[in-house]
Amino acid sequence: MSEIIAQQSGHHGAQARWDWNLWFRWVLANAIGEVVGLGTAAVVGVGLAWTIEKTMGAFGSLAMAGVMILVGTLEGIVVGIAQWLVLRRPIQNMSWRVWVLATAIGAFVAWTLGMIPSTLMATNTAAAAAAAPPPEMSDVVMYGLAALMGAVLGPILGLPQWLVLRRHVQKAGWWVLANAAAWALGMPVVFVGASSVPPGGFGLGVVVVGIVTGASAGAVVGAVHGLALVWLLQSHHVEA
């Protein structure tokens, strides 16, 4: 009897042990993925802001939005690949194509919706610039709106991934809420990076800011929804 109790205690203890290694690899994967994906988007965005948008006027804003949506979709592909390289061990029967496609779709929709306000504001500002300068926005308001944007777009990013995760883990719906919390914290980091772009045109400083911003935002986002991922995999994994 004592041996059975000891075995059961050891089994429950193993289940209760938190997999910090998985969490760390997930954070690292998201940081690297966003350095490539979000960093590229930041560099392209700054480059376009100083070239196409200024030379093409209102049409330039639309062209910039289209390019940024394509770059954002590429971000989703890169991040999806980085995430799958971590997921392939705990979820061995998950297809990388399905996960990457889900991540890319979420990124495409989120970037499309996210570019609408800035594109409309840029168009209206260009049309009304001669009449009156636009009012300046305080940092508190800007970062608060960034957090709100992240809380709204996060579930859009997580929803297609939820459709994949629910085949492998129970209570996968928490993944959508985890993405809302993750991007509510991560999006202000993106805005901080965007406001830190050095003046003087495109250059090495822009590239450095893009890399640091991508790594920081990816690490913050990965740290938050990585907690949900570890909990789901350890507590509600569906055996194949």
C-alpha positions in Angstrom: 0.0 0.0 0.0 2.8 2.4 0.9 4.4 1.8 -2.5 1.2 2.6 -4.3 0.7 5.8 -2.3 4.3 6.8 -3.1 3.8 6.1 -6.8 0.6 8.1 -6.9 2.3 11.0 -5.0 5.2 11.0 -7.4 2.8 10.9 -10.4 0.8 13.9 -9.1 4.0 15.7 -8.3 5.2 15.2 -11.9 2.0 16.6 -13.2 2.1 19.6 -10.9 5.7 20.6 -12.0 5.5 23.7 -14.1 7.4 23.4 -17.4 9.4 26.6 -17.4 11.6 25.2 -20.1 8.7 25.1 -22.5 7.6 28.6 -21.4 11.1 30.0 -22.0 11.4 28.4 -25.4 8.0 29.8 -26.3 9.0 33.3 -25.2 12.3 33.0 -27.2 10.5 31.8 -30.3 8.0 34.7 -30.2 10.8 37.2 -29.6 12.9 35.9 -32.6 9.8 35.6 -34.8 8.8 39.2 -34.1 12.3 40.5 -34.6 12.1 39.2 -38.2 8.3 39.8 -38.7 7.5 42.9 -36.7 11.0 44.3 -37.2 10.6 44.0 -40.9 7.2 45.7 -40.7 8.6 48.6 -38.7 11.5 49.1 -41.1 9.2 48.9 -44.2 6.7 51.2 -42.5 9.2 53.9 -41.8 10.7 53.6 -45.2 7.3 54.0 -46.8 6.4 56.9 -44.6 9.4 58.9 -45.9 9.0 57.9 -49.5 5.7 56.7 -51.0 3.3 58.5 -48.7 4.9 61.9 -49.1 5.2 61.7 -52.9 1.8 60.1 -53.6 -0.4 62.0 -51.2 -3.7 60.3 -50.2 -3.1 57.4 -52.7 0.2 56.9 -50.9 -1.6 56.2 -47.7 -3.6 53.5 -49.3 -0.6 52.0 -51.0 1.3 52.0 -47.7 -1.7 50.2 -46.0 -1.6 47.5 -48.7 2.1 47.0 -48.4 1.9 46.9 -44.6 -0.9 44.3 -44.7 1.3 42.1 -46.9 4.3 42.6 -44.6 2.0 41.9 -41.6 0.9 38.6 -43.2 4.6 37.7 -43.7 5.0 38.4 -39.9 2.3 35.9 -39.2 4.0 33.3 -41.3 7.4 33.9 -39.6 5.9 33.9 -36.1 3.8 30.8 -36.9 6.9 28.9 -38.0 8.8 29.9 -34.9 5.9 28.9 -32.7 5.5 25.5 -34.4 9.1 24.7 -33.8 8.3 24.8 -30.1 4.8 23.1 -30.4 6.0 20.2 -32.4 7.4 18.4 -29.3 4.4 18.7 -26.9 1.9 18.3 -29.8 3.6 15.9 -32.2 0.6 15.3 -34.5 0.1 19.0 -35.3 0.7 19.9 -38.9 3.1 22.9 -39.3 1.2 24.0 -42.4 -2.1 24.2 -40.5 -0.6 26.2 -37.6 1.3 28.5 -39.9 -1.7 29.1 -42.1 -3.9 29.9 -39.0 -1.3 32.3 -37.7 -1.0 34.0 -41.1 -4.7 34.4 -41.5 -5.0 35.9 -38.0 -2.2 38.3 -38.8 -3.8 39.3 -42.2 -7.1 40.1 -40.6 -5.6 41.9 -37.6 -3.3 44.0 -39.8 -6.2 44.8 -42.2 -8.4 46.0 -39.3 -5.5 47.8 -37.6 -4.5 49.8 -40.7 -8.0 51.2 -41.2 -7.9 53.9 -38.5 -4.3 55.1 -39.3 -5.1 55.1 -43.1 -8.3 57.2 -42.5 -6.5 59.5 -40.2 -3.6 60.0 -42.6 -6.0 60.7 -45.5 -8.1 63.2 -43.4 -5.0 64.9 -42.0 -3.5 65.4 -45.4 -6.8 66.9 -46.6 -7.2 69.2 -43.6 -3.5 70.1 -43.1 -4.0 73.5 -44.7 -6.9 74.4 -42.6 -5.6 73.6 -39.1 -2.8 71.4 -37.6 -4.0 68.1 -36.0 -4.2 68.2 -32.2 -1.3 66.5 -30.3 -2.2 63.3 -28.4 -0.7 62.8 -24.9 1.4 59.8 -24.2 -1.1 58.4 -21.7 -3.9 58.6 -24.3 -1.8 57.1 -27.0 -0.5 54.1 -25.0 -4.0 53.6 -23.5 -5.4 53.4 -27.1 -2.6 51.1 -28.0 -3.5 48.7 -25.1 -7.1 48.9 -26.2 -6.1 48.1 -29.8 -4.1 45.1 -28.6 -7.0 43.8 -26.5 -9.3 44.0 -29.6 -6.8 42.6 -32.2 -5.4 39.9 -29.9 -8.4 37.7 -30.0 -8.5 38.1 -33.8 -4.9 36.8 -33.9 -5.7 34.0 -31.5 -9.0 32.8 -33.0 -7.6 30.9 -36.0 -5.0 29.3 -33.7 -7.8 28.3 -31.4 -9.4 26.4 -34.2 -6.2 24.3 -34.4 -5.5 24.1 -30.7 -9.0 22.8 -29.8 -8.1 19.5 -31.6 -5.3 18.9 -29.2 -6.1 20.5 -25.9 -9.3 20.9 -23.9 -10.5 24.3 -22.8 -8.6 25.8 -25.7 -11.0 28.8 -25.7 -8.7 30.3 -23.0 -6.2 30.8 -25.8 -8.3 33.6 -27.3 -8.5 35.5 -24.0 -4.8 34.9 -23.4 -4.0 36.6 -26.7 -6.2 39.6 -25.7 -4.2 40.0 -22.5 -0.9 39.4 -24.3 -1.4 42.0 -27.0 -2.9 44.5 -24.6 0.5 44.6 -23.0 2.5 44.0 -26.2 0.9 46.7 -28.4 2.0 49.6 -26.2 5.6 48.3 -26.5 5.1 48.5 -30.3 3.9 52.1 -30.0 6.9 53.0 -27.7 9.2 51.7 -30.4 7.4 53.6 -33.1 7.7 56.8 -31.2 11.4 56.2 -30.6 12.4 56.2 -34.3 15.2 58.7 -34.7 14.7 61.7 -37.0 16.7 62.2 -40.1 15.3 59.6 -42.5 15.8 55.9 -43.0 19.1 54.6 -41.6 20.8 52.3 -39.1 18.9 53.8 -36.2 15.6 52.7 -37.7 16.9 49.2 -38.1 18.1 49.1 -34.5 14.8 50.4 -33.2 12.9 47.8 -35.3 15.0 44.9 -33.9 14.7 46.1 -30.3 10.9 46.7 -30.7 10.2 43.4 -32.3 12.2 41.5 -29.7 10.6 43.3 -26.8 7.1 43.1 -28.1 7.5 39.4 -29.0 9.0 38.6 -25.6 6.1 40.4 -23.7 3.4 38.7 -25.8 5.1 35.3 -25.6 5.5 35.6 -21.9 1.8 36.3 -21.3 0.1 33.8 -23.6 3.0 31.3 -23.0 1.7 30.9 -19.5 -1.7 29.9 -20.9 -0.1 27.6 -23.4 1.9 25.7 -20.7 -1.2 25.4 -18.5 -3.3 24.1 -21.4 -0.7 21.5 -22.4 0.0 20.3 -18.9 -3.6 20.3 -17.6 -5.8 19.7 -20.6 -3.8 17.8 -23.2 -5.8 15.5 -25.4 -4.0 12.3 -26.0 -3.8 11.3 -29.6 
